[in-house]
Amino acid sequence: MTKHLSSAARLLLITTFSAAALGTATMAPGSAQMREQIKNRVIDDVANQMVSQIQTDSCPQFEAMLKKQKSGSGSSSGRASGMMKKDPAARERFVNKVAGPLLNKMIDCDLLPGK
């Protein structure tokens, strides 16, 4: 299904899923340890999907996705980032998985700011 979606649509789908899943994981009944495990699994899945998208997008697709995100076109991305802001450990886990591939793609596509 995701092979036929544009990069922006895939990213919107990922952020929507992550916002819903993180919200569910933090509100689910049960032990704190179980909630933490669920949240970590969701974060890992979302990060892995994002890394996969970053690695498979061409430079023009990647640049278009960055511009769309910068313009604030994704309504659910605000919710997902809001959840990351509330949970520093979740944010750190996500960033540690996504930052390397993201910066490498920006370098490869000559998209670093201030050039």
C-alpha positions in Angstrom: 0.0 0.0 0.0 2.7 2.5 0.9 4.6 1.9 -2.4 1.8 4.0 -4.1 1.8 6.9 -1.6 3.9 10.0 -2.1 6.6 10.8 0.4 4.4 13.5 2.0 1.5 11.1 2.3 3.7 8.4 3.9 5.1 10.9 6.4 1.6 12.1 7.2 0.5 8.5 7.7 3.5 7.8 9.9 3.0 10.9 12.1 -0.7 10.2 12.4 0.0 6.6 13.5 2.7 7.7 15.9 0.4 10.3 17.6 -2.4 7.8 18.0 -0.2 5.0 19.2 1.8 7.1 21.6 -1.4 8.5 23.0 -2.8 5.0 23.5 0.4 3.7 25.0 0.6 6.4 27.6 -3.0 6.0 28.6 -3.3 2.2 28.5 -4.0 0.5 31.8 -1.4 -1.8 33.3 2.0 -1.6 34.8 4.3 1.3 34.1 6.9 -1.1 32.7 4.4 -2.5 30.2 3.4 1.0 29.1 7.0 1.9 28.6 7.7 -1.2 26.6 4.7 -0.5 24.3 5.7 3.1 23.9 9.3 2.1 23.1 8.1 -0.4 20.5 5.9 2.2 18.9 8.7 4.8 18.8 11.0 2.2 17.3 8.5 1.3 14.6 7.8 4.9 13.7 11.5 5.7 13.7 12.3 2.7 11.5 9.5 3.6 9.0 10.8 7.2 8.8 14.4 6.0 8.3 13.2 3.6 5.6 11.4 6.5 3.9 14.5 8.8 4.2 16.7 6.1 2.6 14.4 5.3 -0.3 13.4 8.8 -1.3 15.2 10.5 -4.1 16.8 13.8 -3.4 13.9 15.7 -5.1 11.3 13.7 -3.1 13.2 14.2 0.1 13.5 18.0 -0.5 9.8 18.2 -1.3 8.9 16.4 1.9 11.1 18.7 4.0 9.5 21.8 2.4 6.0 20.4 3.1 6.9 19.7 6.8 8.5 23.2 7.1 5.3 24.8 5.8 3.3 23.0 8.4 1.1 21.1 6.0 0.9 18.0 8.2 -1.8 18.6 10.9 -0.9 15.5 12.9 2.8 16.2 13.0 2.1 18.9 15.6 0.5 16.3 17.9 3.3 13.8 17.4 6.0 16.4 18.2 3.9 17.6 21.2 4.0 14.1 22.6 7.8 14.0 22.0 8.1 17.3 23.8 6.3 15.9 26.9 8.5 12.8 27.1 12.2 13.5 26.8 13.1 9.8 26.9 10.8 9.1 24.0 12.2 12.0 22.0 15.8 10.9 22.7 15.0 7.4 21.6 13.4 8.7 18.3 16.2 11.2 17.6 18.9 8.6 18.2 17.4 6.4 15.5 16.5 9.1 13.0 19.2 11.8 13.2 22.0 10.0 11.5 20.1 8.9 8.4 18.4 12.3 8.2 21.6 14.3 8.3 23.3 11.9 5.9 20.5 12.3 3.4 20.6 16.1 3.9 24.4 16.0 3.2 24.0 13.7 0.2 21.2 15.9 -1.3 23.1 19.1 -0.5 20.3 20.4 1.7 22.2 21.6 4.8 21.2 25.1 5.8 23.7 27.9 5.6 25.5 26.6 2.5 
